[in-house]
Amino acid sequence: MRRTAGLLAVCGLLAGCLGQTRSGDQARNADAREITLTIVANAVSGGKNARGAGWLQNWVIPRFTELQKAKGVTATVRFEQNGAGDEDYRTKVALDLKTGGGGDVVEIDGIWLGEFAQAGQIKPLDEVVGDVDWDGWEQIPDAVQGLGEFDGKRYGVPMGTDGRVLFFNKKLFAQAGLPVEWQPRSWQDVLDAGAKLKGLPGVTPIQLNAGTAMGEATTMQGVLPALVGAGRPIYENGKWQGDSTQLKDVLELYRKVYGGGLGDPVLQQEAKGRDRSFQLFSENRIGILLESDYFWRSVVEPRNGVARMADRDTAVGWALIPARQAGAGVGGQDFVSMSGGGVRVINPNTRYPKQAWEFLQFLNSAEAVKESLAGTAQLTQRQDVNDEVLEGDPMLTFVSERVLPITRYRPGLADYPKVSAALQQATADVVAGRSPDEAAGAYRAALVKAVGEGNVG
């Protein structure tokens, strides 16, 4: 709800602007003929995530209000806009939920889900609203639904996602005598391709993000895909992965790339190294790069990309990320990926759980999701929408059809940023010349310090 600073203070004293509701009473106000719902998002007209803000304000709210009116319900839907940095927004949402306030439907980054769940600030969807049977679930791949799940329970509905692949420069591949329709089936296949690309003057064969300057890009576009390719996620069964065989395998891969002259170690230390790698790829000076579909649609996009490639559609290839070897990935997978994205959750203290669930279903309906794209080609959470809007884009279709069914997500836990930083440092150590065993040992020590010995497996 829109609140002044004074009202916000009062709300805290009264234990929440949503009123003195009884969390767990799923049928409360189920037959109300007048309702008020608030959606909270980190989006603001004319600013951050402006397209999403416009969609909510100009299409979602009027349309949902009309649909409720046709049912004899007078609905008032408010949009609480925010244009804050991600961490500031996260803090605000956490405070609202902790004090029993906040909106009825709240948009959060999927990486925060577990943290909020463990703190009791959000609850499983069926505990909040009761029956969550919905035909929309059939259109959201199981792997994508995982973005809204924690400890085997469903907390919300994914808002959208992305997928990571290996991009490669077909022109450089042709010059090196490599196939321009390329699909490696092991890490060794990637290294072998890199060895051939090494013969091209002025070309960095492989860009595998490493080091601390790259930040989370090192973790999401490097370590985590490799870890699941080695057969074990960073967090499972309540434990963070320590200096395991799988982690050492990943660090050995980094050693082969950077110790073997297949990657540029200096680039990993630059403050804007990731942006620089984008520019180098667009200039035909990097052969293979692990990135999300963002690279295709926003970086090398021929008209508006930040590192435009006029010949993107013919010069850029893509392939699934292989496991260490066939069948060695998590779940026995041959290929792997990592994804991110947002989730919409329902505030456990909403006055109108039934109506909030109706609103959440509407937000994620095929009609609404398609409208949110505003004519752009981008992956959504819904397969039926993807089938329609990605029809003319073979790369995004590939991600939708081949990557999303096999992808994994980061653990949405409060300790994750500290674990991620330790992983980044481990890769930096290897790039700087330390052995994988030494780097793994230092990583374990940092991990124990960050999360406690009992939480390391």
C-alpha positions as CSV (number, residue, x, y, z in Angstrom):
1,M,0.0,0.0,0.0
2,R,1.1,3.6,-0.5
3,R,2.3,4.9,2.8
4,T,3.8,8.1,4.1
5,A,6.8,7.8,6.4
6,G,4.6,8.6,9.4
7,L,2.0,5.9,8.4
8,L,4.8,3.4,8.0
9,A,5.9,4.0,11.6
10,V,2.3,3.6,12.8
11,C,2.0,0.4,10.8
12,G,5.0,-1.0,12.5
13,L,3.5,-0.3,15.9
14,L,0.2,-1.8,15.0
15,A,2.0,-5.0,13.6
16,G,1.2,-4.5,10.0
17,C,-0.8,-2.4,7.5
18,L,-2.6,-5.5,6.4
19,G,-4.6,-5.4,9.6
20,Q,-5.0,-7.8,12.5
21,T,-5.4,-10.9,10.4
22,R,-4.9,-14.4,11.4
23,S,-2.3,-16.0,9.3
24,G,-3.4,-19.5,8.3
25,D,-7.1,-18.6,8.0
26,Q,-7.3,-19.4,4.3
27,A,-11.0,-18.7,4.0
28,R,-11.0,-15.2,5.5
29,N,-13.0,-12.7,3.4
30,A,-13.4,-15.3,0.7
31,D,-16.9,-14.0,-0.2
32,A,-16.0,-10.3,0.1
33,R,-17.7,-8.2,-2.5
34,E,-15.3,-5.3,-2.0
35,I,-11.6,-6.0,-1.8
36,T,-8.3,-4.1,-1.8
37,L,-5.1,-5.7,-3.0
38,T,-1.6,-4.2,-3.2
39,I,1.3,-5.5,-5.4
40,V,4.8,-4.5,-4.5
41,A,7.6,-4.5,-7.1
42,N,11.0,-3.0,-7.6
43,A,9.8,-1.1,-10.6
44,V,8.9,2.5,-11.2
45,S,7.4,4.5,-14.0
46,G,10.1,6.3,-15.9
47,G,12.9,4.6,-14.0
48,K,14.0,1.1,-12.9
49,N,12.1,-1.7,-14.7
50,A,9.9,0.9,-16.3
51,R,8.4,-1.5,-18.7
52,G,7.2,-3.8,-15.9
53,A,5.8,-0.8,-14.0
54,G,3.9,0.4,-17.0
55,W,2.5,-3.1,-17.6
56,L,1.3,-3.4,-14.0
57,Q,-0.2,0.1,-13.8
58,N,-1.7,0.4,-17.3
59,W,-2.7,-3.1,-18.2
60,V,-2.8,-5.5,-15.3
61,I,-4.7,-3.4,-12.8
62,P,-7.4,-2.2,-15.2
63,R,-7.9,-5.6,-16.7
64,F,-8.0,-7.5,-13.4
65,T,-10.4,-4.9,-12.0
66,E,-12.7,-5.4,-15.0
67,L,-12.7,-9.2,-14.6
68,Q,-13.6,-8.9,-10.9
69,K,-16.4,-6.4,-11.7
70,A,-17.9,-9.0,-14.1
71,K,-18.0,-11.3,-11.1
72,G,-19.8,-8.8,-9.0
73,V,-16.7,-7.8,-7.0
74,T,-15.5,-4.3,-6.6
75,A,-11.7,-4.5,-6.6
76,T,-9.2,-1.8,-5.8
77,V,-5.7,-2.8,-6.8
78,R,-2.8,-0.6,-5.8
79,F,0.8,-0.8,-7.1
80,E,3.5,0.2,-4.7
81,Q,6.4,1.3,-6.9
82,N,10.0,1.1,-5.9
83,G,13.2,2.2,-7.6
84,A,15.7,1.1,-5.1
85,G,18.9,-0.9,-5.4
86,D,18.3,-4.6,-5.1
87,E,19.7,-4.9,-1.5
88,D,17.7,-1.9,-0.3
89,Y,14.6,-3.3,-1.8
90,R,15.3,-6.7,-0.2
91,T,15.7,-5.0,3.2
92,K,12.5,-3.1,2.8
93,V,10.5,-6.2,1.8
94,A,11.9,-8.2,4.7
95,L,11.0,-5.4,7.2
96,D,7.5,-5.2,5.8
97,L,6.9,-8.9,6.1
98,K,8.5,-9.2,9.5
99,T,6.2,-6.5,10.9
100,G,3.1,-8.0,9.3
101,G,2.8,-5.2,6.8
102,G,3.7,-5.0,3.1
103,G,1.7,-5.8,0.0
104,D,-0.6,-8.7,-0.7
105,V,1.5,-9.9,-3.6
106,V,5.2,-9.2,-3.6
107,E,7.8,-9.6,-6.2
108,I,11.2,-10.8,-5.0
109,D,14.4,-12.1,-6.5
110,G,14.4,-15.9,-6.4
111,I,17.8,-15.8,-4.6
112,W,16.0,-14.4,-1.5
113,L,13.2,-17.1,-1.3
114,G,14.9,-19.5,1.1
115,E,16.1,-16.7,3.4
116,F,12.6,-15.3,3.7
117,A,11.1,-18.8,4.1
118,Q,13.6,-19.8,6.9
119,A,12.8,-16.5,8.7
120,G,9.1,-17.4,8.6
121,Q,8.3,-14.2,6.6
122,I,6.7,-16.1,3.8
123,K,5.0,-19.5,3.9
124,P,4.2,-22.3,1.4
125,L,1.5,-21.2,-1.0
126,D,-1.0,-23.9,0.0
127,E,-0.6,-22.9,3.7
128,V,-1.5,-19.3,2.8
129,V,-4.4,-19.8,0.3
130,G,-5.4,-23.5,0.5
131,D,-5.9,-25.3,-2.8
132,V,-3.4,-24.1,-5.4
133,D,-4.7,-26.2,-8.3
134,W,-4.1,-24.2,-11.5
135,D,-3.8,-25.1,-15.1
136,G,-0.9,-22.7,-15.5
137,W,1.4,-25.1,-13.6
138,E,1.3,-27.4,-16.7
139,Q,2.9,-24.6,-18.8
140,I,5.8,-23.9,-16.4
141,P,8.5,-26.6,-16.7
142,D,9.3,-28.4,-13.5
143,A,12.9,-27.0,-13.5
144,V,11.5,-23.5,-13.8
145,Q,9.0,-24.1,-11.0
146,G,12.0,-24.8,-8.8
147,L,12.7,-21.1,-8.8
148,G,9.6,-20.7,-6.6
149,E,10.3,-23.7,-4.3
150,F,12.4,-24.2,-1.2
151,D,12.9,-27.4,0.8
152,G,10.5,-29.2,-1.5
153,K,7.6,-26.8,-0.9
154,R,6.1,-24.3,-3.3
155,Y,6.2,-20.7,-2.1
156,G,5.4,-18.7,-5.2
157,V,5.1,-18.5,-9.0
158,P,8.2,-17.7,-11.1
159,M,8.0,-14.4,-13.0
160,G,10.4,-15.4,-15.7
161,T,13.9,-16.9,-16.1
162,D,17.0,-17.2,-18.3
163,G,19.4,-19.9,-19.3
164,R,23.1,-20.3,-19.7
165,V,24.9,-21.8,-22.7
166,L,28.2,-21.8,-24.5
167,F,28.3,-19.1,-27.1
168,F,30.9,-19.5,-29.8
169,N,32.2,-17.5,-32.8
170,K,31.5,-19.4,-36.0
171,K,33.9,-17.4,-38.0
172,L,36.8,-18.2,-35.7
173,F,35.7,-21.8,-35.6
174,A,35.8,-22.0,-39.4
175,Q,39.3,-20.5,-39.4
176,A,40.5,-23.0,-36.8
177,G,39.0,-25.9,-38.7
178,L,36.3,-26.6,-36.2
179,P,32.7,-27.4,-37.1
180,V,30.4,-24.4,-37.1
181,E,27.6,-26.6,-35.8
182,W,29.3,-27.6,-32.6
183,Q,28.0,-29.4,-29.5
184,P,30.7,-30.5,-27.1
185,R,29.9,-33.6,-25.0
186,S,32.5,-33.2,-22.3
187,W,34.8,-30.6,-20.7
188,Q,37.6,-32.2,-22.8
189,D,35.8,-31.4,-26.0
190,V,35.7,-27.7,-25.0
191,L,39.4,-27.7,-24.1
192,D,40.2,-29.4,-27.4
193,A,38.3,-26.8,-29.3
194,G,40.2,-24.1,-27.3
195,A,43.5,-25.7,-28.2
196,K,42.7,-25.3,-31.9
197,L,41.5,-21.7,-31.5
198,K,44.8,-21.0,-29.7
199,G,46.5,-21.1,-33.1
200,L,44.6,-18.0,-34.3
201,P,46.6,-14.8,-33.7
202,G,45.1,-12.3,-31.3
203,V,42.3,-14.6,-30.2
204,T,41.5,-15.7,-26.6
205,P,40.1,-19.2,-27.1
206,I,37.9,-19.5,-24.0
207,Q,36.3,-16.9,-21.7
208,L,35.3,-18.7,-18.4
209,N,34.6,-16.0,-15.9
210,A,37.0,-16.1,-12.9
211,G,38.2,-14.0,-10.0
212,T,36.6,-11.5,-7.7
213,A,36.4,-8.5,-10.0
214,M,33.8,-10.4,-12.1
215,G,31.7,-10.8,-8.9
216,E,28.6,-12.9,-9.2
217,A,29.3,-13.4,-12.9
218,T,32.2,-15.7,-11.9
219,T,29.9,-17.8,-9.8
220,M,26.9,-17.9,-12.2
221,Q,28.7,-18.0,-15.5
222,G,31.6,-20.2,-14.3
223,V,31.7,-22.1,-11.0
224,L,28.1,-23.2,-10.5
225,P,27.5,-24.5,-14.1
226,A,30.7,-26.4,-13.8
227,L,29.8,-27.8,-10.3
228,V,26.5,-29.2,-11.5
229,G,28.4,-30.5,-14.5
230,A,30.7,-32.3,-12.1
231,G,27.6,-33.9,-10.5
232,R,27.0,-31.9,-7.3
233,P,25.2,-28.6,-6.6
234,I,26.8,-26.1,-4.3
235,Y,24.1,-26.7,-1.6
236,E,22.2,-30.0,-0.9
237,N,20.8,-31.8,2.1
238,G,21.3,-28.7,4.3
239,K,25.1,-28.5,3.6
240,W,27.3,-26.2,1.6
241,Q,29.8,-28.1,-0.6
242,G,33.3,-27.9,0.8
243,D,36.6,-29.0,-0.7
244,S,35.0,-31.9,-2.4
245,T,36.2,-34.0,-5.4
246,Q,33.7,-32.1,-7.5
247,L,35.0,-28.7,-6.5
248,K,38.6,-29.8,-7.1
249,D,37.5,-31.0,-10.6
250,V,36.1,-27.6,-11.3
251,L,39.2,-25.8,-10.1
252,E,41.3,-28.2,-12.3
253,L,39.2,-27.1,-15.2
254,Y,40.1,-23.5,-14.4
255,R,43.7,-24.5,-14.2
256,K,43.6,-26.1,-17.6
257,V,42.0,-23.0,-19.1
258,Y,44.2,-20.4,-17.5
259,G,47.3,-22.4,-16.9
260,G,47.1,-23.8,-20.4
261,G,47.0,-20.4,-22.1
262,L,43.4,-20.8,-23.3
263,G,42.0,-17.9,-21.2
264,D,43.2,-14.4,-20.5
265,P,44.1,-14.1,-16.8
266,V,44.6,-10.3,-17.0
267,L,41.0,-9.8,-18.3
268,Q,39.6,-11.5,-15.1
269,Q,41.2,-8.9,-12.9
270,E,39.8,-5.8,-14.7
271,A,37.1,-3.9,-13.0
272,K,34.9,-4.0,-16.1
273,G,36.3,-7.3,-17.3
274,R,33.0,-8.8,-18.2
275,D,32.0,-5.9,-20.3
276,R,35.4,-6.0,-21.9
277,S,34.9,-9.7,-22.7
278,F,31.7,-8.8,-24.5
279,Q,33.4,-6.3,-26.6
280,L,36.2,-8.7,-27.5
281,F,33.7,-11.4,-28.5
282,S,31.9,-8.9,-30.8
283,E,35.3,-8.0,-32.4
284,N,36.0,-11.7,-33.2
285,R,38.7,-11.9,-30.5
286,I,37.1,-14.5,-28.2
287,G,36.2,-17.9,-29.4
288,I,34.0,-19.5,-26.7
289,L,32.1,-17.7,-23.9
290,L,29.8,-19.1,-21.2
291,E,26.9,-16.7,-20.7
292,S,23.1,-16.4,-20.3
293,D,20.7,-15.6,-23.1
294,Y,21.1,-12.0,-22.0
295,F,24.2,-12.0,-24.1
296,W,22.3,-12.8,-27.3
297,R,19.3,-10.5,-26.8
298,S,21.0,-7.5,-25.1
299,V,24.8,-7.6,-25.7
300,V,25.5,-8.7,-29.3
301,E,22.0,-7.8,-30.5
302,P,22.6,-6.1,-33.9
303,R,20.5,-2.9,-33.4
304,N,20.6,-2.0,-29.7
305,G,23.1,-4.3,-28.1
306,V,25.9,-2.9,-25.8
307,A,28.4,-4.7,-28.0
308,R,26.5,-4.9,-31.3
309,M,27.4,-7.6,-33.9
310,A,25.8,-6.7,-37.3
311,D,26.3,-10.4,-38.3
312,R,25.2,-11.9,-35.0
313,D,22.6,-14.2,-36.6
314,T,25.1,-15.9,-38.8
315,A,28.3,-15.5,-36.8
316,V,27.2,-16.5,-33.3
317,G,26.6,-20.1,-32.4
318,W,25.4,-21.7,-29.2
319,A,25.6,-25.1,-27.5
320,L,24.5,-26.8,-24.4
321,I,27.0,-26.8,-21.5
322,P,28.3,-30.3,-21.3
323,A,28.8,-32.2,-18.0
324,R,32.4,-33.2,-17.2
325,Q,31.6,-36.3,-19.3
326,A,28.4,-37.9,-20.5
327,G,26.2,-38.7,-17.5
328,A,28.4,-37.1,-15.0
329,G,26.1,-34.1,-14.3
330,V,23.6,-33.7,-11.5
331,G,20.9,-36.3,-11.8
332,G,23.0,-38.2,-14.3
333,Q,22.6,-35.4,-16.9
334,D,24.7,-35.1,-20.0
335,F,24.2,-31.4,-20.2
336,V,23.6,-28.7,-17.5
337,S,22.7,-25.1,-17.0
338,M,22.0,-22.5,-14.3
339,S,19.2,-19.9,-14.3
340,G,18.0,-16.9,-12.3
341,G,14.8,-15.0,-12.1
342,G,12.1,-13.4,-9.9
343,V,9.2,-14.9,-8.0
344,R,5.9,-13.5,-6.9
345,V,4.8,-14.6,-3.4
346,I,1.6,-13.9,-1.4
347,N,2.0,-12.2,2.0
348,P,0.9,-14.7,4.7
349,N,-0.9,-11.8,6.4
350,T,-3.1,-10.8,3.5
351,R,-6.7,-10.0,4.3
352,Y,-7.8,-11.7,1.1
353,P,-5.9,-14.9,0.5
354,K,-8.4,-16.3,-2.1
355,Q,-8.4,-13.1,-4.1
356,A,-4.6,-12.7,-3.9
357,W,-4.3,-16.2,-5.3
358,E,-6.7,-15.2,-8.1
359,F,-4.6,-12.1,-8.8
360,L,-1.4,-14.2,-8.8
361,Q,-2.9,-16.6,-11.3
362,F,-3.9,-13.7,-13.5
363,L,-0.4,-12.1,-13.4
364,N,1.0,-15.4,-14.7
365,S,-1.7,-16.1,-17.2
366,A,-0.7,-16.5,-20.9
367,E,-2.5,-13.3,-21.8
368,A,-0.8,-11.3,-19.1
369,V,2.7,-12.7,-19.6
370,K,2.6,-12.1,-23.3
371,E,1.4,-8.5,-22.7
372,S,4.3,-7.9,-20.3
373,L,6.8,-8.5,-23.1
374,A,5.6,-5.4,-25.0
375,G,6.4,-7.1,-28.3
376,T,10.0,-8.1,-27.4
377,A,11.4,-11.6,-27.7
378,Q,12.4,-12.8,-24.3
379,L,12.1,-16.0,-22.3
380,T,9.1,-16.3,-20.0
381,Q,8.1,-18.8,-17.3
382,R,5.3,-20.2,-19.6
383,Q,6.1,-22.7,-22.3
384,D,3.0,-21.8,-24.3
385,V,4.0,-18.1,-24.4
386,N,7.6,-19.0,-25.3
387,D,6.4,-21.2,-28.2
388,E,4.5,-18.2,-29.6
389,V,6.8,-15.2,-29.0
390,L,10.1,-16.9,-29.6
391,E,9.1,-18.5,-32.8
392,G,11.3,-16.2,-34.9
393,D,14.3,-16.4,-32.6
394,P,16.2,-19.8,-32.9
395,M,18.6,-19.0,-30.0
396,L,15.9,-18.2,-27.4
397,T,13.8,-21.1,-28.7
398,F,16.8,-23.3,-28.1
399,V,17.0,-22.1,-24.5
400,S,13.3,-22.5,-23.9
401,E,13.1,-26.0,-25.4
402,R,16.5,-27.5,-24.5
403,V,18.0,-25.6,-21.5
404,L,15.0,-24.8,-19.2
405,P,14.1,-28.4,-18.8
406,I,17.5,-29.3,-17.4
407,T,18.5,-26.1,-15.5
408,R,19.2,-25.5,-11.8
409,Y,19.0,-22.4,-9.5
410,R,21.2,-20.9,-6.9
411,P,20.2,-21.7,-3.3
412,G,18.1,-18.7,-2.0
413,L,19.8,-18.5,1.4
414,A,21.2,-15.7,3.4
415,D,24.7,-17.2,3.5
416,Y,24.9,-17.6,-0.3
417,P,26.7,-14.3,-1.0
418,K,29.5,-15.2,1.4
419,V,29.8,-18.7,-0.2
420,S,29.8,-17.1,-3.7
421,A,32.6,-14.7,-2.7
422,A,34.6,-17.7,-1.4
423,L,34.1,-19.5,-4.7
424,Q,35.2,-16.4,-6.6
425,Q,38.4,-16.2,-4.6
426,A,39.1,-19.9,-5.2
427,T,39.1,-19.3,-9.0
428,A,41.2,-16.2,-8.5
429,D,43.8,-18.3,-6.6
430,V,43.9,-20.8,-9.5
431,V,44.2,-18.1,-12.1
432,A,47.1,-16.7,-10.1
433,G,48.9,-20.0,-10.2
434,R,47.9,-21.8,-7.0
435,S,47.1,-25.5,-7.4
436,P,43.5,-26.7,-7.3
437,D,44.2,-28.5,-4.0
438,E,45.6,-25.4,-2.4
439,A,42.8,-23.2,-3.7
440,A,40.2,-25.8,-2.5
441,G,41.7,-25.9,1.0
442,A,41.7,-22.1,1.3
443,Y,38.1,-22.1,0.1
444,R,37.0,-24.6,2.7
445,A,38.6,-22.5,5.4
446,A,36.8,-19.4,4.2
447,L,33.6,-21.4,4.0
448,V,33.8,-22.7,7.5
449,K,34.5,-19.2,8.7
450,A,31.4,-17.9,6.8
451,V,28.8,-20.6,7.6
452,G,30.2,-22.7,10.4
453,E,31.8,-26.2,10.3
454,G,28.5,-27.9,10.9
455,N,27.0,-26.5,7.7
456,V,29.8,-27.7,5.4
457,G,29.6,-31.0,3.7
